[in-house]
Amino acid sequence: MRIVLGVGGGIAAYKVASLLRLFTEAGHKVTVIPTEAATRFVGVATWEALSGNPVSNSVFDDVEKVNHVRLGHEADLIVVAPATADLLAKAATGQAGDLLTNTLLMAHGPVLFAPAMHTEMWQHAATQANVETLRSRGVTVLEPASGRLTGADSGPGRLPEPEAIFAAAMALAGAESPVVQGSHPGVLAGRVVTISAGGTREALDPVRFLGNRSSGKQGAALAAAALSAGATVRFLAAHMDVEPPAGVELVRVESALELREAALKAAADSDVVIMAAAVADFRPAEVSDTKIKKVDGEDAPLVHLVRNPDILHELVERRNAEGGKQLIVGFAAETGDAQGDVLEHATAKLKRKGCDLLVVNHVGIGRVFGQDDNSVVILSGHGAEPESAAGSKADVAAAVIDRVGAELARVFPAV
């Protein structure tokens, strides 16, 4: 595969040398185009030595080869890392002041940006608008990692690790990715998959909330497996203890109502919807604008709860009403009780929800939530035999995605 690797002028440029080595060791031919500022951090000699190809950032070098047109035309994939705020702005507004921005304008294949910058720069409205513009044009913009930045600051803005960028790039280009073992590359190629993950939080006051024990690990593993299978992944993240995988289109939510809004919007043109988030069944009827305080001599306040909407059922109803060809997968975290065991409760839930597949967890203290391993049973709404999967959450995710791919091919084959 012919890859153009654009390098932006940020201190994280040194990490891109490792990304370049991953590309070349995988057998890909890489042309590196650093910006002028990038060469202040890592010199041209380094890029030439690691790529085995001449390196330039000028449109006036090798003019007879018309590189400012040719490179974008010929590239099977363009990756820009680190993508600085300046580069994102130039790409969003179609500027063409150097070889890299010219190449981006001429791109015929997929384009991936891996941002890296200070937290305030990433969160600035201008940067977020530029990212939204690029994504609306079909460009993949990864979410930056969170952690220690230059100096003492910490927050979202770190360049994702080279291995994560490599995996996202390979998935985007339809090549085999090493991120998830066991899932079949290409089983979801060309499909759009919406996945929710994590636990919703329902505010009581500005300080307190009702929540649950979900860590988001299984949802993150599902997203990584779907990316590995070739899908475009929209990831709706409630509270999570882990970072979403690089390569997803990330939407952050907090409450069940926010998740409902995001899910209905994202699902509108999705081929698959996987609702793995732990959604609160209830929320406080009233939310205090100020912290609820203890008052000596008074009883603790009573919290009146109201039901949250059934997002999964609503998605199924809308799909059915519109005659859409969409596979909908639910998750059920169940415990047995006097009225029935886990599978009896889950089977009843599958019937109520009307989804195509229901992935059932037997939960409890020290089981599933926050753990690295999982054991599930996949129930079918179409009469197929239940299927069990166990192991790491990556293993379980691979089994679920393989089942989703097989079910999708059977019920809604690609045209």
C-alpha positions as CSV (number, residue, x, y, z in Angstrom):
1,M,0.0,0.0,0.0
2,R,1.2,3.5,-0.8
3,I,1.0,5.8,2.2
4,V,1.6,9.5,2.6
5,L,2.6,10.3,6.1
6,G,2.2,14.0,6.9
7,V,4.0,15.2,10.0
8,G,2.9,18.4,11.8
9,G,5.0,20.8,13.8
10,G,4.4,19.6,17.3
11,I,6.7,18.0,19.9
12,A,4.9,14.7,19.4
13,A,6.5,14.5,16.0
14,Y,9.2,12.3,17.6
15,K,6.6,9.6,18.3
16,V,5.7,9.5,14.6
17,A,9.1,7.9,13.8
18,S,7.8,4.8,15.5
19,L,4.6,5.0,13.5
20,L,6.6,5.2,10.3
21,R,8.6,2.1,11.3
22,L,5.3,0.2,11.9
23,F,4.2,1.1,8.3
24,T,7.4,0.1,6.7
25,E,7.8,-3.1,8.6
26,A,4.3,-4.1,7.5
27,G,5.6,-3.8,3.9
28,H,4.0,-0.5,3.0
29,K,5.7,2.2,0.8
30,V,5.7,5.5,2.7
31,T,6.3,9.0,1.5
32,V,6.9,11.3,4.4
33,I,5.9,15.0,4.1
34,P,6.8,17.0,7.1
35,T,5.8,20.6,7.5
36,E,8.6,23.2,7.8
37,A,7.8,23.5,11.5
38,A,8.0,19.7,11.9
39,T,11.6,19.7,10.7
40,R,12.5,21.8,13.7
41,F,11.5,18.9,15.9
42,V,12.7,15.9,13.7
43,G,15.1,16.4,10.8
44,V,14.6,15.4,7.2
45,A,17.5,12.9,7.6
46,T,15.5,10.9,10.1
47,W,12.5,10.6,7.8
48,E,14.6,9.7,4.8
49,A,16.5,7.0,6.8
50,L,13.4,5.4,8.2
51,S,11.3,5.6,5.0
52,G,14.0,4.8,2.5
53,N,12.6,7.6,0.3
54,P,13.5,11.3,-0.4
55,V,11.7,13.8,1.8
56,S,10.6,17.3,1.0
57,N,8.0,19.8,2.1
58,S,8.3,22.1,-0.9
59,V,6.2,22.2,-4.0
60,F,9.2,23.4,-5.9
61,D,11.4,20.3,-5.4
62,D,11.2,17.7,-8.3
63,V,8.8,20.0,-10.2
64,E,8.9,17.7,-13.2
65,K,7.2,15.0,-11.2
66,V,4.3,17.3,-10.3
67,N,4.4,16.0,-6.7
68,H,1.7,18.4,-5.4
69,V,-0.8,16.6,-7.6
70,R,0.8,13.1,-8.0
71,L,1.2,12.2,-4.4
72,G,-2.4,12.7,-3.4
73,H,-3.6,11.0,-6.5
74,E,-1.4,7.9,-6.0
75,A,-1.8,7.5,-2.2
76,D,-3.9,4.6,-1.0
77,L,-4.0,6.3,2.4
78,I,-2.9,9.6,3.9
79,V,-2.1,9.8,7.6
80,V,-1.3,13.1,9.4
81,A,0.4,12.9,12.8
82,P,0.7,14.9,14.8
83,A,-2.2,16.9,13.4
84,T,-1.8,20.3,15.0
85,A,-4.5,22.9,15.4
86,D,-2.9,24.8,12.6
87,L,-3.0,21.8,10.2
88,L,-6.6,21.0,11.1
89,A,-7.6,24.6,10.3
90,K,-5.7,24.6,7.0
91,A,-7.2,21.3,6.0
92,A,-10.8,22.4,6.9
93,T,-10.5,25.6,5.0
94,G,-8.8,24.1,1.9
95,Q,-5.5,26.0,2.1
96,A,-2.6,24.9,-0.1
97,G,0.5,26.7,1.1
98,D,2.9,23.7,1.1
99,L,3.3,20.2,-0.2
100,L,1.3,18.6,2.5
101,T,-1.8,20.8,2.3
102,N,-1.7,20.5,-1.6
103,T,-1.5,16.7,-1.2
104,L,-4.5,16.7,1.2
105,L,-6.5,18.6,-1.4
106,M,-5.7,16.0,-4.1
107,A,-6.4,13.0,-1.9
108,H,-8.3,10.2,-3.7
109,G,-8.1,7.7,-0.8
110,P,-9.0,7.7,2.9
111,V,-7.5,10.4,5.1
112,L,-6.8,10.1,8.8
113,F,-5.7,12.9,11.2
114,A,-4.2,12.1,14.6
115,P,-4.4,15.3,16.6
116,A,-2.0,16.4,19.3
117,M,-2.0,19.8,21.0
118,H,-2.7,21.5,24.3
119,T,-6.0,20.7,25.9
120,E,-7.4,24.2,25.6
121,M,-6.4,24.3,21.9
122,W,-8.2,21.0,21.3
123,Q,-11.3,22.1,23.2
124,H,-11.4,25.5,21.6
125,A,-14.6,26.1,19.6
126,A,-12.6,26.9,16.4
127,T,-10.7,23.6,16.5
128,Q,-13.9,21.6,17.3
129,A,-15.6,23.3,14.4
130,N,-12.7,22.4,12.1
131,V,-12.8,18.8,13.2
132,E,-16.6,18.7,12.6
133,T,-16.1,20.1,9.2
134,L,-13.5,17.5,8.3
135,R,-15.5,14.6,9.7
136,S,-18.6,15.8,7.7
137,R,-16.5,15.4,4.5
138,G,-15.7,11.8,5.4
139,V,-12.2,12.5,6.9
140,T,-11.3,10.4,10.0
141,V,-10.2,12.5,12.9
142,L,-9.1,10.5,15.9
143,E,-9.7,11.7,19.4
144,P,-6.5,12.7,21.1
145,A,-5.4,10.6,24.1
146,S,-5.6,12.0,27.7
147,G,-2.5,12.3,29.9
148,R,0.6,14.4,30.7
149,L,1.2,17.1,28.1
150,T,4.3,19.3,27.6
151,G,5.1,20.8,31.0
152,A,3.0,20.1,34.1
153,D,-0.4,20.1,32.4
154,S,-2.5,17.0,31.9
155,G,-5.7,16.4,29.9
156,P,-6.9,15.4,26.4
157,G,-4.4,16.4,23.7
158,R,-1.7,13.8,23.7
159,L,-0.9,12.0,20.4
160,P,-2.5,8.5,20.5
161,E,0.2,5.8,20.7
162,P,1.7,4.8,17.4
163,E,0.2,1.3,17.6
164,A,-3.3,2.8,18.0
165,I,-2.8,5.1,15.0
166,F,-1.4,2.2,13.0
167,A,-4.4,0.0,13.8
168,A,-6.9,2.8,13.0
169,A,-5.1,3.5,9.7
170,M,-5.1,-0.2,8.7
171,A,-8.8,-0.5,9.5
172,L,-9.6,2.7,7.6
173,A,-7.7,1.3,4.5
174,G,-9.4,-2.1,4.8
175,A,-6.2,-3.8,5.7
176,E,-5.8,-6.4,8.5
177,S,-5.3,-4.9,11.9
178,P,-3.6,-6.6,14.8
179,V,-5.7,-4.8,17.4
180,V,-8.2,-7.6,18.0
181,Q,-7.4,-11.2,17.7
182,G,-10.2,-13.5,16.6
183,S,-12.5,-11.1,14.7
184,H,-12.5,-11.5,10.9
185,P,-11.0,-8.5,9.0
186,G,-13.6,-7.1,6.5
187,V,-16.7,-8.8,8.0
188,L,-18.1,-5.3,8.5
189,A,-16.3,-3.5,5.6
190,G,-18.4,-0.6,4.3
191,R,-20.8,-0.8,7.3
192,V,-21.5,2.0,9.7
193,V,-21.8,0.8,13.3
194,T,-23.0,2.8,16.3
195,I,-21.9,1.6,19.7
196,S,-22.8,3.0,23.1
197,A,-20.7,2.3,26.1
198,G,-20.1,3.2,29.7
199,G,-22.5,4.1,32.5
200,T,-24.9,7.1,32.4
201,R,-25.0,9.5,35.3
202,E,-28.2,11.1,36.5
203,A,-27.7,14.4,38.4
204,L,-29.1,15.0,41.8
205,D,-27.3,18.4,42.3
206,P,-24.1,20.0,40.9
207,V,-22.0,17.5,43.0
208,R,-23.9,14.2,43.2
209,F,-25.4,11.8,40.8
210,L,-27.0,8.4,40.5
211,G,-24.7,6.1,38.5
212,N,-23.7,2.5,38.1
213,R,-20.5,0.3,38.1
214,S,-20.0,0.1,34.3
215,S,-16.4,0.8,33.3
216,G,-17.0,0.9,29.5
217,K,-14.3,-1.7,28.9
218,Q,-16.6,-4.1,27.0
219,G,-17.9,-1.2,24.8
220,A,-14.4,0.0,24.0
221,A,-13.4,-3.6,23.1
222,L,-16.5,-3.8,20.8
223,A,-15.5,-0.6,19.1
224,A,-12.0,-1.9,18.6
225,A,-13.3,-5.2,17.2
226,A,-15.7,-3.4,14.8
227,L,-12.8,-1.1,13.6
228,S,-10.7,-4.2,13.0
229,A,-13.6,-5.7,11.0
230,G,-13.6,-2.7,8.7
231,A,-16.5,-0.7,10.0
232,T,-16.9,3.0,10.5
233,V,-17.6,3.3,14.2
234,R,-19.7,6.0,15.9
235,F,-18.9,5.7,19.6
236,L,-21.4,7.1,22.2
237,A,-19.4,7.3,25.4
238,A,-21.0,7.8,28.8
239,H,-18.8,7.7,31.9
240,M,-15.9,5.3,31.2
241,D,-12.8,4.2,33.1
242,V,-10.9,3.6,29.9
243,E,-10.2,5.7,26.8
244,P,-12.2,5.0,23.6
245,P,-10.1,3.3,20.9
246,A,-8.4,5.5,18.4
247,G,-10.3,5.6,15.1
248,V,-13.9,6.0,16.3
249,E,-16.2,9.0,15.8
250,L,-16.6,10.0,19.4
251,V,-19.7,11.5,21.0
252,R,-19.5,12.2,24.8
253,V,-22.8,11.9,26.8
254,E,-23.6,12.0,30.5
255,S,-27.2,11.2,31.2
256,A,-29.7,8.8,29.7
257,L,-31.6,11.7,28.0
258,E,-28.3,12.8,26.4
259,L,-27.6,9.3,25.2
260,R,-31.1,8.9,23.8
261,E,-30.6,12.1,21.7
262,A,-27.2,11.0,20.5
263,A,-28.3,7.4,19.7
264,L,-31.3,8.4,17.7
265,K,-29.2,10.8,15.7
266,A,-26.3,8.4,15.1
267,A,-28.5,5.4,14.4
268,A,-30.4,7.2,11.6
269,D,-28.0,6.0,8.9
270,S,-26.2,3.2,10.7
271,D,-26.2,-0.4,9.5
272,V,-25.7,-1.7,13.0
273,V,-26.6,-0.3,16.5
274,I,-25.0,-2.0,19.5
275,M,-26.3,-0.6,22.8
276,A,-23.7,-1.7,25.3
277,A,-24.0,1.2,27.6
278,A,-25.4,0.7,31.1
279,V,-28.3,3.1,31.0
280,A,-30.0,4.2,34.2
281,D,-33.6,3.1,34.4
282,F,-34.5,6.0,36.6
283,R,-33.5,9.6,37.2
284,P,-34.3,12.2,39.9
285,A,-37.5,14.0,39.1
286,E,-35.9,17.3,40.3
287,V,-32.3,18.4,40.1
288,S,-31.2,21.0,42.6
289,D,-29.3,24.0,41.3
290,T,-27.2,24.0,44.5
291,K,-25.6,21.3,46.6
292,I,-28.1,19.6,48.8
293,K,-26.8,20.1,52.4
294,K,-27.3,18.2,55.6
295,V,-29.3,20.1,58.1
296,D,-29.0,19.3,61.8
297,G,-32.3,18.0,63.2
298,E,-33.9,17.3,59.8
299,D,-34.3,13.9,58.1
300,A,-32.5,13.2,54.9
301,P,-34.3,14.4,51.9
302,L,-36.4,12.0,49.9
303,V,-35.4,11.6,46.2
304,H,-38.4,11.0,43.9
305,L,-37.4,9.1,40.8
306,V,-39.0,9.0,37.3
307,R,-38.4,6.5,34.5
308,N,-35.9,7.1,31.8
309,P,-37.0,6.4,28.2
310,D,-36.3,2.9,26.9
311,I,-33.7,3.8,24.2
312,L,-33.3,0.3,22.8
313,H,-37.0,-0.3,22.4
314,E,-37.4,3.2,20.8
315,L,-34.6,2.4,18.3
316,V,-36.3,-0.9,17.4
317,E,-39.7,0.8,17.0
318,R,-38.3,3.5,14.8
319,R,-36.4,1.0,12.6
320,N,-39.6,-1.1,12.2
321,A,-41.8,1.9,11.4
322,E,-39.4,3.2,8.8
323,G,-38.8,-0.3,7.3
324,G,-35.1,0.2,7.8
325,K,-32.5,-2.5,7.1
326,Q,-30.7,-2.2,10.4
327,L,-29.4,-4.7,12.9
328,I,-30.0,-3.8,16.5
329,V,-28.1,-5.4,19.4
330,G,-28.9,-4.9,23.0
331,F,-27.0,-5.8,26.2
332,A,-28.6,-7.1,29.3
333,A,-26.9,-7.1,32.7
334,E,-28.9,-9.5,34.8
335,T,-29.0,-11.3,38.1
336,G,-31.2,-14.2,39.1
337,D,-34.0,-13.9,41.7
338,A,-37.0,-15.6,43.0
339,Q,-38.9,-14.9,39.8
340,G,-36.4,-16.6,37.5
341,D,-32.7,-17.2,36.5
342,V,-30.6,-14.9,34.4
343,L,-31.5,-16.5,31.0
344,E,-35.2,-16.4,31.9
345,H,-35.1,-12.7,32.6
346,A,-33.0,-12.1,29.5
347,T,-35.3,-14.0,27.2
348,A,-38.3,-12.0,28.5
349,K,-36.3,-8.8,28.0
350,L,-35.4,-9.8,24.4
351,K,-39.1,-10.3,23.7
352,R,-40.0,-6.9,25.2
353,K,-37.2,-5.0,23.4
354,G,-37.7,-6.6,20.0
355,C,-34.0,-6.3,19.1
356,D,-32.2,-8.8,16.8
357,L,-29.6,-9.9,19.3
358,L,-29.3,-9.6,23.0
359,V,-25.9,-10.1,24.7
360,V,-26.5,-11.3,28.3
361,N,-24.1,-10.8,31.2
362,H,-24.6,-12.4,34.6
363,V,-23.5,-9.5,36.8
364,G,-22.7,-9.2,40.5
365,I,-20.1,-7.8,42.9
366,G,-16.7,-8.6,41.4
367,R,-18.2,-9.9,38.2
368,V,-18.2,-8.2,34.8
369,F,-18.3,-4.5,35.8
370,G,-14.8,-3.2,35.9
371,Q,-13.2,-6.6,35.2
372,D,-11.0,-7.5,32.3
373,D,-12.7,-10.9,31.6
374,N,-16.3,-11.6,30.7
375,S,-18.7,-14.4,29.9
376,V,-21.8,-13.8,27.9
377,V,-24.7,-15.6,26.1
378,I,-25.9,-14.2,22.8
379,L,-29.6,-14.6,22.3
380,S,-31.3,-14.2,18.9
381,G,-34.6,-12.6,18.2
382,H,-34.9,-14.7,15.0
383,G,-34.9,-18.2,16.6
384,A,-31.3,-19.1,16.3
385,E,-29.6,-21.2,19.1
386,P,-28.0,-19.2,21.9
387,E,-24.3,-18.8,21.6
388,S,-21.8,-18.5,24.5
389,A,-18.5,-16.6,24.5
390,A,-16.0,-16.2,27.3
391,G,-12.5,-14.9,27.9
392,S,-11.0,-11.4,27.8
393,K,-13.4,-8.6,26.9
394,A,-11.5,-8.4,23.6
395,D,-12.2,-12.1,23.0
396,V,-15.9,-11.6,23.8
397,A,-16.0,-8.5,21.6
398,A,-14.5,-10.4,18.7
399,A,-17.2,-13.1,19.1
400,V,-20.0,-10.6,19.2
401,I,-18.8,-8.7,16.2
402,D,-18.3,-12.0,14.2
403,R,-21.9,-12.9,15.1
404,V,-23.1,-9.4,14.1
405,G,-21.3,-9.8,10.8
406,A,-22.9,-13.2,10.1
407,E,-26.3,-12.0,11.1
408,L,-26.0,-8.9,9.1
409,A,-25.0,-10.8,6.0
410,R,-27.9,-13.2,6.4
411,V,-30.7,-10.7,7.1
412,F,-29.5,-7.5,5.4
413,P,-26.8,-8.5,2.8
414,A,-24.8,-5.6,1.3
415,V,-26.0,-4.5,-2.1
